[in-house]
Amino acid sequence: MMKPKVGRMFLATCVGSFFILILYFQNNSRSGTMQLSARTRLPSKTRRSPLQTLYDGDQCQFFMLAEPISPLRSSPQTDQAAVQATLQGRRELLEAACRSHTRKRRVLTPEDLRHLVVDDEHSLLYCYVPKVACTNWKRVMMVLTGDGRYHDPMAIPANEAHVAGRLRSLADYPPPEINRRLRSYLKFIFVREPFERLVSAYRNKFTRSYNTAFHKRYGTRIIRRHRADPQPEALERGNDVAFEEFVYYLVDPRTQREEPFNEHWERVHSLCHPCLIHYDVVGKYETLAQDAHYVLKLAGADREVQFPAISKSTRTTGDMTAKFFNNISPFYQRKLYNLYRMDFLLFNYSVPAYLKLR
């Protein structure tokens, strides 16, 4: 009678040991996975990716906008749906413009990816465009990728945001990792009316006394080539370039033969390649606050960081831009427009009313 009882006890002990063994391996596996995640900084698997959130939202936003929205009945949900519809429209317009105005497709090179900033934690790729709030976007990306080192974007000095190596570029990765991120991360870009951006670049780089590096490198060359009888001091310092001289420099065929445009006045389509890279969100400087909030909400980071407000007192406006073009002849206005034409077309900006193109 004792043998069956002993056998049952032995069986129970084995089964119990087996379950303990399973639990041990499960815990070890989970611990190993957490350690791997910490080492590789892969995005959290429990968080919905911003790309999935965006395209799931695209499917349902039509239902939210099925009825006309009264201002009296506006809500955060309907406001978000309206922003989402606007961004979807921009994406579709960009795709249509690429089909209409580009003929040849080519393979992306590492140099094409230099402006794409990577955030592995939130599965984001941001193509930065100088003079389109890129300093503040870099500050925000430093908060998102900084492992808790940064909390307030505006506490990060502007010059620190532009230091090489502070943020990782997509060009730094091997091809398989580049392709994986291009397929699965939310890719976003912010653009601006092309001539407002150009005048903003001119004002910042050629009319500010502290930008001596730009004066020396570009100002002296512009004055030497495009000013009649320049004074020795101007040739030495390059700090009084007129806007008309800057325009002559841009449209001069010799300029781009000698070296590529500086990123501050390079065309957006040449910096970010929107007809080769499918951008999921095309934000605009004109709607910066709402578009930036939407991107951060998609990433699940809207409570983690707020996009800084821009200073309206120093920004370059449309009226200010029109005044800069007053002294530009129709001939050079046409040449400059042709130079930036693709940015106007791809991002659905109208020909400025102040231009005299006919």
N, C-alpha and C positions, 0 to 999 in steps of 0.2 A: 504493500500500500504506500510505502514511502517513495518508491521510485517515480511514479507519476507526479507526485507533488514536487520532488526535487527537479524533475524535468521541466515542470511548468515554471518554477522559480528561475531556472537557468534561462528559459526562453524569454521570460519577462525582463530579466537582466540584460540580455542581448538586445532586445527591442529598445529598451530604454537607452542603452549605450549608443544604438544606431541613431536615435533621434537627437541625442546630445551631439553626436558627430556631425549630423546635418546642420544643426544650429551653429556649431563651431565654424563650419566651412562657410555658411551663409554670412555670419558676422565677419569672418576674415575676408570674404569676397567683397562685402560692402565697404569694409575698412580699406581694402586695397583699391577699390574703385574711387573712394574719396581721396586717397593719397594720389592716385593717378590724375584725378581731376585737378587737384591742387598743383601738381607738377606741371601739367600741360596747359592749364588755364583754359580748358574747353568750356563752352557755355553750359550752364546747368541744364540737365536733361528734363527736370521737372517744369521748367519755365517754357511757355510757348514762345517760339521764335518770333521776332517782330515781322519777319516775312510772312509767316503763317497767319499772324494776326491781321496784317494788312489785307491779304487776299481773301481771307474768310470774311473780313469786313466788307470788301468789295461786293461779295455775293449778296449780303443782306442790306446794304445801304439803299438799294432801290425801294425796298419795302418801307423804309423809314421816310423816304422822300416821295411816297406815292401821293400824298396830299400836299397842296400848297401850304407853306409854313408861314403862319401869321407871326409878326414880331411879338404880339401879346402872348402867343403860345410857345414861343421859343424856349428850348430847354437845352441842357448840356448835350443830350443825346442827338437832338436835331441839329444843333450847331456842329457837332462832330461829324454828323452825316453829311452836312453841307460842305465842310472842309474836305472830307474824303472824296466827295463827288468832284470838287474842283481839282484835287490832285490827280484823280483818275483821268479827268479830262486833259490835264497837262501831259500826262504820260502818253495818252493816246495821240494827242497832237504831235508830240515829239516823235513817236514812232512813224506817224504818217509823213511828217516832214523829212525824216531820214529816208523813207522809201522814195520820196519824190526828188530829193536833192542830192542823194549819194548814189553812185553807180558801183563802185568797186569796194569790196570788203577785203580786209586783210587780217593777218594774225596779230594779236596784241604782243607788244614787246615789253620787257621790264621797264623801259623808260616811259612807256605809256601809263604805267601804274604808280609813278612816283607821288602823285597827288592824292592817292587813295589811302586814307588813314584807317587802320584796323582797330576794332574793339572786339576782341574775342569773347569777353565776358557777356556782352549784350548782342552779339552777332550783327555788328554794324560795319558798313564800309562807307566812309564819307569822303567825297572828292572835294577838296578845299579849293576855292576860287578867291584869290586876293581881291580885296575891296568889296567883298560880299559877306561882311561880318565873319570873316574866317578867323580872326583873332579870338573872338568870343566862342566860336565853334571849337577851336583848338583847346581853349580853356575848359570847355565842357567835356571834351573827349579826354582831357587829362584827369578830370575828376572821375569820369566813368572807368578809366583804365588804371587809376593810380593806386589801387590796393589800400584805399583809405588815407593816402598821404595828403590828398586835397579834398576840400569840402565845398568851399565857396569859389566859384570860377573867378570872380573879380578880385580875389586875394592873390591870384597868380599874376605876376607882372607880365605886361604885353610882350616884352622882349624874351621872357622865358618861354612863352608859348610857342615861339618860333625857333627855339634852339633845336638844331638837328639831333635826332635821337630821342627827344622827349616823347614822341609818338611813333609808333611803328608803321611803316609804309607797306602796302601790299607787295611792292617790288622786292621786299626783303625775303619773301618766302620762296621755297622751291615750287616749280610748276604744278605738281599735284595739289599742293596746299593752296596755291592761288586759285586753281579751278574749283576746288571744293568751296572756298569762301565766296567766289563769284556766283556759284549755283545756289548757296544756301543762306547767305547773309542778306540783310536789308541794305540796299545800295541807295544812297541819297546824295543830292547835290543841291546847292542854292545858287541861283543866278540873279542877274540884275539887268536893268535896261542898259544896253551896251555902251552908249555914249555917256550916261551918268557915271557908270563904272570907270570909263576912260578919263573923264574930267576929275573924278575923285582921285585916281592914281596920279594924274598930273599935279593936282593941288598938294597931295601928300608928299610926293617925291621931289618936286621941283620948286615949291614955294615955301617949304619949311626949312629954316636955317640949320636945323640939326641933321638933315639928311645929306651930310657932306660926301658920303660914299657914293650916292647916286649922282650928286653934282660932278664929282670927279670922273666917274666912269662913263656916265651918259651925257651929262650937261656939257662938258668940254667938247665932246665929239659932235654934239648937235650944233653948238655955236660955231665950231670950226667949219662945218660943212654947210650950214644953212643960214649964216648971218653974214651980210656984206660988211666988210671992214670992221671986224670985231676988235674991241679994246684988249690989250694984253692981259688986264686983270680978269676979264671975262673968260679968256682962253685958259687962264690959269685956274680959276675957281669954278667956273661952270655953274654958278648959282643964280643966274638971272634968265633962265630959258623962258621965252615967251611961248604961249600956247600954240600960236601959229607955227613957230619953229618946231615944236614937238610934233605937230601934224605933218609937217614936211618930212621930218625924220621917219615917221611911221610909214608913209606912203612911198618913200624912196626905195626903189627895188634893191639898191645896194645894201640896205639895212639888214634884211633877212638873209641875203647872200653871205654876209660876213659872220652873223651869229643869230641864233634864235631870239625872238622877242623875250624880254624879261617877263616873268610870270605876272607882274602887276598890270601889264597891258596886252598880254597874250590873249588870243580869243579863247572863250570857254570851250568851244568844240575841240580846240587843239590841246587844252589842258586835261580835259576829262573824257573825251572821246565818247560822247553820248550815242553815237550811231554804232559803236562797237560794244559798248557796255550798256546793258539794259538797266537803267535807273528806275527803281521802284517808286521813289518820291522825288519830284522836282519842286523844291521850295523856291520861293521868290523873296527878294529883299523887300519888295513892296508889301508883302504879307508875312514878314519875318516872324513876328511874335506867335501868330497862330500856327504857322507851319512848323516852327521849331518845337512848340509844345506838342504838336501832333506826333512828330518823330520821336520825342522823348516818351510819349505815352505808348507808342507802339513798342518801344524797347523796354517798357516797364520801369523806366527810370525817372518818370515825371515827379515822383516824390523824393527821389534821391538828389536831384539837381534841377535848378530852374535856369532857363536861358536868360542871360542878362539883357536888360533893356538898353537900347541904343540911345546915344545922345542926339537929340534932334537939332541942337544948336550948331553943331559942326558938320552935319551930314550934307552931302552934295545933292541938291534937289534938281528937278526938271527945269525950273525957272532959271536956276543958276547955270545949268548946263547950256541953256539957250543963249545966255549972255556970252559965254565963252565962244560960241559959234558965230557971233555977230561979225567978227573980223576975218572969218574964213570964207574965201571966195567959193562960189558954186562949183567951180572946177575941182577944188580940193575937197569940198564937202562930198561930192560924188565919189571921188577916189577913196576917201575914208569910209564912206558907207559901203562901198564894194568890198573893202578889206574886212569889215565886221558883219557883212550881210548874212552869213550863215548863222551867227548868233541871234540876229533879229528873227530869222525864219524858224530856226529850231525851237526857240523858246517863246514864239508867238508875241514878239514885240512889234508894234506898228512903227512905220517910218515917222520920225519926229516931225511935227508940224513946222518947226523952225527951219528945217532944211530946205534949200532952194535947189532941187535936183533937176528941174526942167529948164 
